[in-house]
Amino acid sequence: MTVFDATPCILGEGPLWHPGRGELLWFDIVNCRLHSASRQWDFPEMVSAAGWISQDEVLIASESRIFRFNLGSGTEETLCALEADNPETRSNDGRADPMGGFWIGTMAKAEANGAGAFYRFYKGELRKLWEGITVTNAQCFAPDGRTAYFSDTPTHQVMRVALDSHGWPCATPEVVLDFTAQGWYPDGAVTDAAGNLWIAFWGRGCVEGYTPSGEKLQTYDFPCPQTTCPAFGGSDFSQLYCTSAARDLTNDNPANGQTFAVDTPLKGRAEPRVLL
């Protein structure tokens, strides 16, 4: 394990290895900031997740909208509103799906029970998928695009749902992993090339792997308790990156909020391009 970037984030989230640029992007939600290893971009409201559109453009979810953003020029274009009429909520975890859509969750800034929802943005349309969610997390997808995973973190469960040929849910979600007995909190997640889930656990300081059938694979530990979201990247997608958070921690551990990288024998894959 190495410290990829020592910049402490209050709430690090949304790591994305941009395959066209060969670099990692990630967010500090509370500080309204997008990071890369070489620079940062500040916004007037909280931002939390991204998908890549082209070499220079990414789609970003914020507390009030989904917009396209040019990493070089800094220009932006709003694509749609995202609970813009509710100042109590913000965006949280999000990820592109293999069909070119983008899944994004919302939640209350104060984490009020049931105030959030999961959405999918696809070819210009934003559709609400499920509401009554408290902390939206873990959106990731089987490599063939026919299965999605997600979590309402306080439930301690990771859900699975079948998708149709256009990437829309076509069945009732079911529990695939249940950590209630352990009291564990699944946060962000990503799948590898084989379809295994790699989940960051808030409060455990780790990313842990599971097969689609629920068999535990391996644990990667990090030197901070609030691990938030993993991503695969590097030249062969065998590096596992993980963001973390320093929010509400009162100790003087300098690792809190840093972004980490670990070389693995795993094989990830490039994140899908968002189709507009």
TORMITI-265474 format. One record per residue: residue in three letters; x negated, y, z negated of N, C-alpha, C in turn. Coordinates in steps of 0.02 Angstrom, whole numbers, padded with zeros to 5 digits, always signed. Example, Ala and Ser with C-alpha at 12.3 -4.5 7.8 and 13.67 -1.06 7.14 Angstrom:
% TORMITI-265474
ALA-00660-00284-00390-00615-00225-00390-00660-00165-00390/SER-00642-00112-00354-00684-00053-00357-00645+00002-00394/
END
This chain:
% TORMITI-265474
MET-00042-00060+00000+00000+00000+00000-00043+00062+00000/THR-00028+00110+00042-00063+00174+00043-00011+00230+00038/VAL-00034+00287+00015+00008+00347+00017+00002+00376+00088/PHE+00057+00373+00125+00057+00400+00193+00056+00475+00192/ASP+00096+00504+00147+00098+00577+00140+00111+00594+00067/ALA+00068+00634+00038+00071+00647-00034+00119+00704-00052/THR+00150+00735-00001+00197+00789-00015+00254+00762-00057/PRO+00267+00789-00116+00321+00763-00158+00389+00789-00135/CYS+00434+00743-00119+00502+00761-00100+00548+00754-00161/ILE+00592+00802-00170+00641+00795-00223+00686+00735-00207/LEU+00707+00731-00144+00749+00674-00123+00728+00655-00052/GLY+00673+00617-00046+00651+00593+00019+00701+00543+00047/GLU+00713+00548+00112+00762+00504+00145+00749+00502+00220/GLY+00785+00456+00253+00791+00455+00325+00726+00448+00365/PRO+00678+00405+00345+00618+00398+00386+00635+00370+00455/LEU+00607+00399+00506+00618+00378+00575+00551+00379+00612/TRP+00529+00321+00636+00471+00319+00680+00495+00336+00750/HIS+00473+00393+00775+00494+00415+00842+00451+00379+00893/PRO+00480+00333+00932+00438+00292+00976+00407+00331+01033/GLY+00439+00386+01054+00411+00427+01108+00353+00470+01085/ARG+00353+00489+01021+00301+00532+00995+00248+00494+00955/GLY+00264+00433+00935+00218+00394+00895+00204+00425+00827/GLU+00256+00452+00796+00246+00483+00730+00308+00472+00687/LEU+00297+00476+00622+00351+00468+00574+00382+00536+00558/LEU+00448+00537+00558+00487+00595+00534+00525+00573+00472/TRP+00534+00617+00424+00575+00602+00365+00600+00667+00335/PHE+00647+00662+00288+00681+00720+00260+00670+00726+00185/ASP+00671+00787+00162+00682+00802+00091+00750+00836+00088/ILE+00801+00797+00069+00870+00822+00073+00880+00886+00032/VAL+00859+00884-00030+00872+00940-00076+00835+01003-00053/ASN+00776+00995-00025+00738+01053-00002+00755+01073+00070/CYS+00805+01041+00100+00830+01061+00166+00774+01059+00218/ARG+00735+01005+00218+00673+01005+00257+00664+00940+00294/LEU+00639+00945+00356+00617+00889+00396+00541+00889+00397/HIS+00511+00830+00385+00438+00824+00382+00411+00780+00438/SER+00350+00795+00459+00307+00747+00493+00239+00752+00460/ALA+00192+00711+00481+00126+00713+00450+00089+00778+00465/SER+00110+00813+00518+00072+00872+00539+00108+00938+00528/ARG+00174+00936+00517+00211+00999+00507+00277+00985+00473/GLN+00315+01039+00460+00381+01033+00431+00427+01085+00461/TRP+00491+01071+00457+00542+01117+00482+00593+01129+00427/ASP+00610+01191+00413+00658+01209+00361+00725+01229+00392/PHE+00779+01211+00358+00847+01224+00381+00886+01261+00327/PRO+00941+01294+00346+00980+01332+00297+01027+01290+00255/GLU+01031+01225+00268+01073+01181+00229+01039+01112+00226/MET+01067+01068+00184+01037+01002+00176+01040+00961+00241/VAL+00986+00928+00256+00981+00882+00313+00957+00815+00287/SER+00977+00760+00319+00964+00696+00287+00944+00639+00333/ALA+00961+00641+00397+00950+00583+00439+00945+00605+00512/ALA+00910+00564+00552+00899+00582+00622+00896+00520+00666/GLY+00910+00530+00730+00898+00481+00782+00864+00516+00839/TRP+00825+00480+00879+00789+00514+00934+00830+00514+00998/ILE+00826+00570+01033+00862+00580+01096+00813+00577+01154/SER+00756+00611+01146+00705+00613+01198+00638+00626+01165/GLN+00587+00637+01206+00520+00650+01180+00520+00707+01129/ASP+00558+00759+01144+00556+00819+01102+00619+00831+01061/GLU+00673+00796+01077+00736+00810+01043+00758+00753+00998/VAL+00786+00772+00941+00817+00724+00895+00887+00748+00878/LEU+00929+00701+00859+00994+00716+00831+00986+00717+00755/ILE+01012+00768+00722+01006+00776+00650+01075+00783+00619/ALA+01086+00750+00562+01147+00758+00523+01132+00803+00463/SER+01176+00852+00453+01169+00898+00396+01232+00896+00354/GLU+01236+00940+00307+01294+00940+00262+01357+00965+00296/SER+01352+00996+00354+01412+01022+00386+01419+01005+00460/ARG+01368+00972+00490+01371+00961+00562+01322+00908+00585/ILE+01330+00888+00647+01281+00847+00683+01256+00890+00740/PHE+01190+00895+00747+01162+00940+00798+01100+00910+00830/ARG+01085+00933+00891+01024+00913+00924+00971+00967+00911/PHE+00909+00944+00901+00856+00989+00879+00794+00975+00919/ASN+00764+01028+00946+00702+01021+00984+00643+01030+00936/LEU+00602+00978+00929+00547+00980+00882+00492+01028+00902/GLY+00488+01043+00967+00436+01089+00990+00457+01162+00985/SER+00515+01178+01012+00537+01248+01014+00577+01269+00953/GLY+00605+01220+00916+00647+01237+00859+00717+01257+00877/THR+00736+01252+00941+00803+01268+00962+00851+01212+00943/GLU+00914+01229+00935+00963+01180+00913+01030+01192+00946/GLU+01072+01140+00948+01139+01144+00976+01185+01101+00934/THR+01238+01131+00907+01286+01093+00868+01326+01047+00914/LEU+01331+00984+00895+01369+00935+00934+01439+00925+00906/CYS+01445+00925+00840+01512+00920+00809+01506+00938+00736/ALA+01563+00954+00705+01565+00968+00634+01565+00902+00596/LEU+01538+00904+00535+01537+00846+00490+01560+00870+00421/GLU+01625+00861+00408+01655+00884+00345+01636+00957+00329/ALA+01635+00998+00381+01617+01068+00372+01665+01106+00328/ASP+01726+01080+00322+01777+01113+00281+01773+01093+00207/ASN+01723+01052+00190+01717+01030+00121+01646+01045+00095/PRO+01637+01100+00061+01570+01119+00037+01544+01075-00020/GLU+01586+01031-00045+01565+00987-00099+01526+00926-00075/THR+01528+00912-00010+01496+00852+00016+01436+00869+00060/ARG+01396+00819+00073+01338+00824+00118+01328+00758+00153/SER+01286+00758+00204+01267+00696+00236+01216+00659+00193/ASN+01210+00594+00204+01160+00554+00169+01125+00509+00219/ASP+01124+00445+00209+01088+00399+00252+01120+00394+00321/GLY+01079+00382+00372+01104+00374+00439+01054+00338+00484/ARG+01078+00308+00538+01034+00271+00583+01069+00261+00650/ALA+01030+00260+00705+01057+00245+00770+01070+00171+00777/ASP+01121+00153+00815+01135+00083+00827+01112+00062+00897/PRO+01107-00003+00911+01079-00025+00975+01121-00006+01036/MET+01183+00015+01026+01225+00036+01082+01218+00110+01098/GLY+01176+00145+01059+01165+00216+01070+01208+00262+01027/GLY+01245+00233+00980+01283+00273+00933+01240+00292+00873/PHE+01268+00334+00830+01233+00355+00770+01282+00352+00712/TRP+01263+00312+00661+01303+00305+00601+01278+00352+00547/ILE+01324+00387+00515+01305+00434+00463+01355+00429+00405/GLY+01331+00434+00345+01374+00434+00287+01375+00502+00254/THR+01430+00517+00221+01436+00578+00180+01448+00558+00108/MET+01436+00604+00063+01447+00592-00009+01451+00660-00044/ALA+01479+00660-00103+01482+00722-00141+01413+00740-00166/LYS+01396+00804-00165+01332+00826-00191+01325+00809-00265/ALA+01381+00807-00300+01381+00788-00370+01395+00713-00380/GLU+01397+00676-00325+01409+00603-00325+01476+00585-00356/ALA+01527+00626-00344+01594+00611-00368+01618+00546-00337/ASN+01653+00507-00376+01675+00441-00355+01722+00445-00294/GLY+01705+00407-00242+01749+00400-00184+01755+00460-00140/ALA+01710+00509-00145+01717+00572-00107+01687+00568-00037/GLY+01651+00514-00021+01616+00509+00043+01649+00462+00092/ALA+01617+00458+00151+01643+00416+00204+01586+00396+00251/PHE+01599+00342+00288+01553+00323+00342+01584+00344+00409/TYR+01541+00370+00454+01561+00392+00520+01516+00361+00573/ARG+01542+00359+00635+01499+00343+00692+01508+00396+00745/PHE+01452+00423+00769+01451+00472+00824+01429+00435+00887/TYR+01470+00435+00939+01455+00396+00999+01478+00434+01060/LYS+01431+00453+01102+01445+00487+01165+01492+00546+01156/GLY+01476+00586+01105+01512+00648+01094+01572+00643+01047/GLU+01590+00583+01026+01647+00574+00982+01625+00554+00912/LEU+01651+00589+00862+01638+00571+00792+01701+00538+00765/ARG+01694+00476+00742+01752+00439+00717+01738+00415+00645/LYS+01786+00427+00600+01779+00402+00531+01793+00327+00531/LEU+01748+00290+00499+01755+00218+00495+01786+00195+00430/TRP+01759+00218+00373+01785+00200+00307+01778+00260+00261/GLU+01827+00270+00218+01824+00325+00170+01828+00297+00100/GLY+01827+00341+00050+01828+00319-00019+01762+00291-00042/ILE+01708+00313-00012+01641+00289-00028+01606+00339-00074/THR+01567+00314-00121+01534+00359-00169+01464+00378-00146/VAL+01421+00330-00131+01353+00344-00107+01340+00302-00045/THR+01342+00334+00013+01336+00299+00077+01263+00283+00092/ASN+01249+00219+00105+01180+00198+00116+01177+00134+00159/ALA+01115+00117+00178+01096+00052+00205+01122+00037+00275/GLN+01144+00088+00313+01167+00074+00381+01108+00046+00422/CYS+01116-00014+00449+01067-00044+00494+01102-00098+00534/PHE+01068-00126+00583+01103-00165+00633+01063-00226+00655/ALA+01099-00280+00670+01067-00338+00701+01037-00317+00768/PRO+00983-00348+00789+00950-00328+00851+00996-00329+00913/ASP+01045-00374+00914+01090-00378+00972+01147-00327+00969/GLY+01150-00288+00915+01201-00236+00909+01270-00260+00893/ARG+01279-00322+00875+01346-00349+00863+01363-00355+00789/THR+01317-00334+00745+01329-00335+00673+01300-00272+00642/ALA+01339-00241+00598+01315-00183+00560+01315-00200+00486/TYR+01269-00170+00449+01265-00176+00377+01271-00106+00346/PHE+01298-00103+00286+01303-00039+00251+01316-00052+00178/SER+01308+00000+00136+01319-00008+00065+01349+00055+00034/ASP+01392+00044-00014+01411+00097-00062+01371+00081-00124/THR+01315+00116-00132+01263+00096-00180+01288+00078-00250/PRO+01333+00118-00281+01355+00100-00349+01391+00033-00355/THR+01415+00005-00299+01448-00060-00302+01399-00118-00308/HIS+01334-00103-00297+01281-00153-00298+01286-00203-00240/GLN+01326-00188-00190+01337-00236-00136+01315-00208-00068/VAL+01293-00253-00024+01281-00237+00046+01335-00273+00087/MET+01367-00236+00131+01422-00262+00171+01398-00278+00242/ARG+01436-00321+00275+01422-00338+00345+01488-00334+00383/VAL+01484-00309+00446+01544-00305+00487+01526-00320+00560/ALA+01568-00356+00594+01558-00371+00665+01575-00309+00707/LEU+01538-00301+00763+01547-00245+00808+01567-00270+00877/ASP+01606-00230+00913+01624-00249+00981+01568-00230+01030/SER+01581-00238+01094+01529-00227+01144+01509-00154+01151/HIS+01548-00109+01123+01531-00038+01124+01504-00014+01056/GLY+01497-00060+01009+01469-00043+00944+01518-00021+00891/TRP+01583-00028+00904+01634-00008+00855+01652-00068+00811/PRO+01664-00058+00746+01685-00114+00703+01748-00146+00730/CYS+01749-00213+00729+01807-00250+00756+01830-00304+00708/ALA+01812-00299+00644+01832-00347+00594+01833-00313+00526/THR+01854-00349+00476+01854-00323+00408+01785-00333+00377/PRO+01755-00282+00348+01689-00291+00317+01691-00344+00262/GLU+01636-00380+00254+01630-00431+00202+01564-00422+00166/VAL+01561-00446+00104+01500-00441+00064+01450-00492+00089/VAL+01389-00468+00105+01336-00513+00125+01283-00521+00071/LEU+01272-00469+00031+01226-00472-00025+01258-00438-00085/ASP+01256-00471-00143+01287-00444-00203+01237-00445-00260/PHE+01218-00385-00282+01169-00377-00335+01201-00355-00401/THR+01266-00367-00408+01302-00346-00468+01271-00377-00531/ALA+01257-00441-00528+01231-00475-00587+01164-00447-00609/GLN+01123-00426-00561+01058-00397-00577+01062-00323-00594/GLY+01117-00290-00575+01123-00219-00586+01081-00178-00539/TRP+01064-00205-00481+01020-00170-00433+01060-00125-00387/TYR+01028-00070-00365+01060-00020-00323+01028-00019-00254/PRO+01059-00050-00203+01032-00047-00135+01039+00023-00107/ASP+00984+00048-00081+00983+00115-00051+00977+00108+00025/GLY+00928+00139+00057+00921+00134+00129+00898+00065+00150/ALA+00910+00047+00212+00890-00019+00237+00874-00015+00312/VAL+00836-00065+00335+00820-00071+00406+00815-00146+00421/THR+00825-00164+00484+00815-00234+00504+00751-00240+00544/ASP+00720-00300+00541+00661-00313+00582+00682-00345+00648/ALA+00633-00365+00689+00648-00392+00755+00685-00459+00751/ALA+00678-00493+00695+00712-00558+00686+00781-00550+00656/GLY+00800-00489+00638+00866-00476+00610+00869-00480+00535/ASN+00812-00487+00501+00811-00487+00428+00820-00416+00401/LEU+00851-00410+00342+00863-00344+00311+00806-00329+00263/TRP+00783-00267+00265+00733-00242+00218+00764-00182+00183/ILE+00775-00190+00118+00815-00144+00078+00772-00109+00026/ALA+00776-00042+00023+00745-00005-00032+00794-00004-00090/PHE+00769-00016-00150+00811-00017-00209+00796+00043-00253/TRP+00847+00084-00263+00841+00142-00308+00834+00116-00380/GLY+00781+00138-00414+00769+00118-00482+00723+00058-00491/ARG+00707+00023-00436+00663-00035-00440+00594-00022-00411/GLY+00586+00031-00371+00521+00045-00342+00498-00007-00293/CYS+00543-00030-00249+00523-00083-00203+00567-00083-00141/VAL+00541-00119-00090+00579-00138-00032+00578-00214-00030/GLU+00637-00244-00022+00643-00316-00026+00677-00342+00037/GLY+00654-00400+00061+00681-00428+00122+00728-00486+00110/TYR+00781-00490+00152+00830-00544+00148+00849-00565+00219/THR+00859-00630+00227+00885-00655+00291+00959-00637+00296/PRO+00988-00640+00357+01060-00626+00363+01104-00673+00323/SER+01077-00731+00304+01116-00777+00262+01106-00765+00188/GLY+01063-00716+00170+01055-00697+00100+00995-00727+00065/GLU+00951-00761+00102+00891-00790+00071+00839-00735+00060/LYS+00812-00731+00000+00760-00682-00015+00694-00701+00019/LEU+00661-00651+00048+00599-00663+00084+00538-00639+00046/GLN+00533-00574+00034+00472-00546+00005+00489-00478-00025/THR+00447-00458-00073+00454-00393-00105+00391-00352-00096/TYR+00399-00290-00075+00343-00242-00071+00355-00189-00125/ASP+00309-00185-00172+00315-00138-00227+00280-00072-00212/PHE+00309-00018-00239+00281+00049-00230+00275+00082-00299/PRO+00230+00131-00306+00213+00157-00373+00261+00211-00398/CYS+00324+00207-00379+00374+00255-00403+00440+00218-00407/PRO+00483+00236-00454+00545+00197-00463+00599+00210-00411/GLN+00602+00272-00385+00659+00290-00343+00642+00284-00269/THR+00632+00223-00246+00623+00210-00175+00690+00217-00140/THR+00689+00250-00081+00752+00269-00050+00767+00238+00018/CYS+00717+00233+00062+00733+00207+00129+00671+00183+00164/PRO+00673+00124+00197+00617+00098+00235+00624+00112+00310/ALA+00568+00107+00345+00567+00111+00418+00506+00073+00443/PHE+00514+00039+00500+00456+00008+00532+00426+00056+00583/GLY+00360+00055+00588+00327+00098+00636+00255+00076+00648/GLY+00216+00120+00677+00148+00104+00696+00146+00076+00767/SER+00086+00065+00792+00078+00045+00862+00112-00021+00879/ASP+00116-00067+00830+00149-00131+00843+00209-00142+00797/PHE+00232-00090+00764+00291-00091+00720+00283-00142+00663/SER+00222-00150+00639+00211-00194+00582+00198-00154+00518/GLN+00195-00088+00523+00189-00048+00462+00258-00034+00434/LEU+00265-00043+00369+00328-00028+00335+00319+00037+00296/TYR+00357+00087+00314+00356+00152+00279+00413+00154+00230/CYS+00405+00194+00177+00459+00201+00128+00456+00271+00098/THR+00513+00304+00097+00520+00369+00064+00540+00358-00009/SER+00533+00410-00049+00551+00406-00119+00575+00473-00144/ALA+00599+00474-00206+00628+00535-00234+00599+00549-00303/ALA+00590+00613-00318+00568+00635-00384+00626+00664-00425/ARG+00685+00665-00397+00743+00696-00429+00758+00664-00497/ASP+00767+00706-00547+00787+00686-00614+00733+00647-00652/LEU+00674+00642-00625+00620+00607-00661+00580+00658-00701/THR+00570+00643-00765+00537+00691-00809+00464+00674-00823/ASN+00441+00615-00800+00371+00598-00814+00325+00632-00763/ASP+00260+00624-00773+00212+00659-00731+00180+00613-00679/ASN+00216+00562-00658+00190+00516-00607+00185+00553-00540/PRO+00124+00563-00514+00118+00601-00451+00146+00565-00391/ALA+00159+00500-00397+00185+00462-00340+00259+00475-00328/ASN+00294+00502-00377+00365+00514-00369+00378+00562-00312/GLY+00419+00541-00264+00435+00583-00207+00388+00577-00149/GLN+00334+00539-00155+00288+00532-00099+00315+00481-00048/THR+00283+00481+00010+00301+00435+00064+00245+00385+00073/PHE+00262+00320+00078+00213+00267+00075+00213+00226+00140/ALA+00158+00189+00149+00152+00143+00206+00116+00080+00182/VAL+00137+00023+00209+00104-00040+00193+00100-00081+00257/ASP+00041-00110+00269+00033-00156+00325+00065-00223+00308/THR+00102-00251+00355+00138-00313+00341+00127-00362+00399/PRO+00142-00426+00387+00143-00475+00442+00209-00474+00481/LEU+00252-00427+00463+00318-00424+00494+00316-00391+00562/LYS+00368-00399+00599+00374-00365+00664+00440-00326+00665/GLY+00434-00260+00663+00492-00218+00671+00507-00206+00745/ARG+00543-00154+00759+00557-00137+00829+00573-00062+00832/ALA+00570-00035+00893+00584+00035+00902+00657+00050+00886/GLU+00669+00106+00854+00738+00128+00843+00771+00145+00909/PRO+00834+00127+00918+00869+00142+00981+00875+00217+00993/ARG+00879+00234+01056+00891+00304+01075+00964+00320+01067/VAL+00979+00381+01042+01047+00404+01037+01070+00429+01106/LEU+01127+00404+01128+01155+00423+01193+01207+00477+01182/LEU+01200+00532+01217+01247+00588+01211+01293+00591+01272/
END
